[in-house]
Amino acid sequence: LSLGVDAYISGEVSEQTYHFAKEMGIAYISAGHHATERYGVQALGQYINKTYKIEHQFVDIPNPV
């Protein structure tokens, strides 16, 4: 808060943080681990395939949170 931020973006869903941000007038964006991290895992698989010629398969199992 001392940094003068307008928003807090997180991959972790937290009810406590939501209420704190609301009280402080800060936008709280909680995208969840699954939604924010799957693209990095896919990119890593593509990199490994391109660099080392190792086949990979990304299995996307939806997470309702």
Rosetta constraint file for C-alpha pairs under 8 A:
AtomPair CA 1 CA 5 HARMONIC 6.21 0.50
AtomPair CA 5 CA 26 HARMONIC 7.36 0.50
AtomPair CA 6 CA 25 HARMONIC 7.89 0.50
AtomPair CA 6 CA 26 HARMONIC 5.26 0.50
AtomPair CA 6 CA 27 HARMONIC 6.33 0.50
AtomPair CA 7 CA 26 HARMONIC 5.15 0.50
AtomPair CA 7 CA 27 HARMONIC 4.38 0.50
AtomPair CA 7 CA 28 HARMONIC 5.81 0.50
AtomPair CA 7 CA 29 HARMONIC 7.44 0.50
AtomPair CA 8 CA 21 HARMONIC 7.91 0.50
AtomPair CA 8 CA 26 HARMONIC 6.99 0.50
AtomPair CA 8 CA 27 HARMONIC 6.17 0.50
AtomPair CA 8 CA 28 HARMONIC 4.94 0.50
AtomPair CA 8 CA 29 HARMONIC 6.15 0.50
AtomPair CA 9 CA 28 HARMONIC 6.07 0.50
AtomPair CA 9 CA 29 HARMONIC 4.69 0.50
AtomPair CA 9 CA 30 HARMONIC 5.96 0.50
AtomPair CA 9 CA 31 HARMONIC 7.69 0.50
AtomPair CA 10 CA 28 HARMONIC 7.82 0.50
AtomPair CA 10 CA 29 HARMONIC 6.21 0.50
AtomPair CA 10 CA 30 HARMONIC 4.86 0.50
AtomPair CA 10 CA 31 HARMONIC 6.39 0.50
AtomPair CA 10 CA 32 HARMONIC 7.25 0.50
AtomPair CA 11 CA 30 HARMONIC 5.59 0.50
AtomPair CA 11 CA 31 HARMONIC 5.17 0.50
AtomPair CA 11 CA 32 HARMONIC 4.26 0.50
AtomPair CA 11 CA 33 HARMONIC 4.80 0.50
AtomPair CA 11 CA 36 HARMONIC 6.38 0.50
AtomPair CA 12 CA 30 HARMONIC 6.15 0.50
AtomPair CA 12 CA 31 HARMONIC 7.20 0.50
AtomPair CA 12 CA 32 HARMONIC 5.23 0.50
AtomPair CA 12 CA 33 HARMONIC 6.24 0.50
AtomPair CA 13 CA 30 HARMONIC 5.61 0.50
AtomPair CA 13 CA 31 HARMONIC 7.44 0.50
AtomPair CA 13 CA 32 HARMONIC 5.96 0.50
AtomPair CA 14 CA 18 HARMONIC 6.27 0.50
AtomPair CA 14 CA 30 HARMONIC 7.95 0.50
AtomPair CA 15 CA 19 HARMONIC 6.40 0.50
AtomPair CA 16 CA 20 HARMONIC 6.24 0.50
AtomPair CA 17 CA 21 HARMONIC 5.99 0.50
AtomPair CA 17 CA 28 HARMONIC 7.90 0.50
AtomPair CA 18 CA 22 HARMONIC 6.15 0.50
AtomPair CA 18 CA 28 HARMONIC 6.18 0.50
AtomPair CA 19 CA 23 HARMONIC 6.16 0.50
AtomPair CA 20 CA 24 HARMONIC 6.26 0.50
AtomPair CA 21 CA 25 HARMONIC 6.01 0.50
AtomPair CA 21 CA 26 HARMONIC 4.88 0.50
AtomPair CA 21 CA 27 HARMONIC 6.50 0.50
AtomPair CA 21 CA 28 HARMONIC 6.15 0.50
AtomPair CA 22 CA 26 HARMONIC 5.96 0.50
AtomPair CA 22 CA 27 HARMONIC 7.07 0.50
AtomPair CA 22 CA 28 HARMONIC 7.64 0.50
AtomPair CA 31 CA 35 HARMONIC 6.24 0.50
AtomPair CA 31 CA 36 HARMONIC 6.40 0.50
AtomPair CA 32 CA 36 HARMONIC 6.31 0.50
AtomPair CA 32 CA 65 HARMONIC 6.92 0.50
AtomPair CA 33 CA 37 HARMONIC 5.71 0.50
AtomPair CA 34 CA 38 HARMONIC 5.93 0.50
AtomPair CA 34 CA 62 HARMONIC 7.92 0.50
AtomPair CA 34 CA 63 HARMONIC 6.66 0.50
AtomPair CA 37 CA 41 HARMONIC 6.62 0.50
AtomPair CA 38 CA 42 HARMONIC 6.25 0.50
AtomPair CA 38 CA 60 HARMONIC 7.88 0.50
AtomPair CA 39 CA 43 HARMONIC 6.12 0.50
AtomPair CA 40 CA 44 HARMONIC 6.12 0.50
AtomPair CA 41 CA 45 HARMONIC 6.28 0.50
AtomPair CA 41 CA 58 HARMONIC 7.99 0.50
AtomPair CA 42 CA 46 HARMONIC 6.33 0.50
AtomPair CA 42 CA 58 HARMONIC 6.46 0.50
AtomPair CA 43 CA 47 HARMONIC 6.15 0.50
AtomPair CA 44 CA 48 HARMONIC 6.15 0.50
AtomPair CA 45 CA 49 HARMONIC 6.14 0.50
AtomPair CA 45 CA 56 HARMONIC 6.16 0.50
AtomPair CA 45 CA 57 HARMONIC 7.72 0.50
AtomPair CA 45 CA 58 HARMONIC 7.61 0.50
AtomPair CA 46 CA 50 HARMONIC 6.09 0.50
AtomPair CA 46 CA 56 HARMONIC 7.85 0.50
AtomPair CA 47 CA 51 HARMONIC 5.88 0.50
AtomPair CA 48 CA 52 HARMONIC 5.49 0.50
AtomPair CA 48 CA 53 HARMONIC 6.86 0.50
AtomPair CA 48 CA 54 HARMONIC 6.31 0.50
AtomPair CA 49 CA 53 HARMONIC 4.51 0.50
AtomPair CA 49 CA 54 HARMONIC 4.66 0.50
AtomPair CA 49 CA 55 HARMONIC 5.64 0.50
AtomPair CA 49 CA 56 HARMONIC 6.91 0.50
AtomPair CA 50 CA 54 HARMONIC 7.72 0.50
